[in-house]
Amino acid sequence: MNKYALKLLETAYKNYRQSGIARADVRGSNVEEIAYYFNAAEFLVEQDFITPLSNNIGYDSIDLFNSVIRYELTELGLQHAFTKWEN
C-alpha cells in the first residue's frame, strides 16, 4: 500500500478517533498529488477499505476541478487502521 493510500486511511481514522465518524475529505495540493490520491482511493475502494461519498472516485470519473475526495472507512478499513495505528 503506498503512502497516499495510507494517508487516506489515516486521515479518516484520526477523524474517527476524534469524532466517532470514520469519514474524511482529502484534497491534493497540486495536480500530481491529486492524481496519486485518486489512484490510492480507487485502490482502497477495490480492497473494500473505503466507500466513496463523492462521485469522483474511479478511473473514469476523475475530475481535477473537483479534487476533493470524500469517503468513509468500511469495517474492514477501520480494522486495518486500528491494527496499523493502535498496535
N, C-alpha and C positions, 0 to 999 in steps of 0.2 A: 504494500500500500504506500503510495507516495505522500510527500509532505502536505500536499494540498488536500488530499482525502482525509488525512489525519487532522488537519486544521479544521475542516468542516465538521468532523465528528467532535473534536474538542470544543469548538465554539458552541454547538448545541448542547453538549454535555455540561459545560460550565453554566449555561443558562438553566438547564435542568436542576443543577445543584443549588442555584441561587433562587429560582422561582418555582420549581416543580414542573416547569413546562419545557419539554425537550425539543424546542423549535429554535430556529435561528435564521437570520438574514445575513448573507455574506456578499460583499462586493469587492471585486478586484480593483487594484489601484492603477492598472494600465491594461492595454489590450492583450498583451501576452499573459498576464496573470489571470485575467478574466477567462481566457481560453483554457488555462490549466484548471481553474476552478470548475468550469463547465464539464470538462473531461472527468475530473475527480467525482463530481456529483453524479454523472452518468454511471460511472463505475460503482458508486455506493448504492445507487438505485438497483443496478443489476445484481449486486450482492445482498440485496434486501436489508441494507443498513439504514437507509433513509427513504422517506416518502416525500416526493416533491409537493410543495404547496404553491409553487409558481409554475406557469406553463412554459417556461423557457429552459427546462432541463431536458436534454435529449439532443442527439446529434443533428436531427432535422429541425430543431426549434431554437437553436442558439441565436440570441438577439443581442448584439453588442451594445445597442442603445438602451436596452432594458437589462442591465447587467446584474441586478440584484437576484441572488439565488435564495429562495425561501424553501425551507424544508423542515421536516420533523424526523427525529430518530425513531426507528421501529424498535420493537422489543429486542430484536437481535442486535441492532445498533447500540442500544442502551447497555446491553450485556457486554458487548465488545468494549465500549468506552469505559464501563466500570472496571473491567478486567485490566485495561490499559492504564488507567489513571488512579485507581484506588488500591492497587496491589503493589 
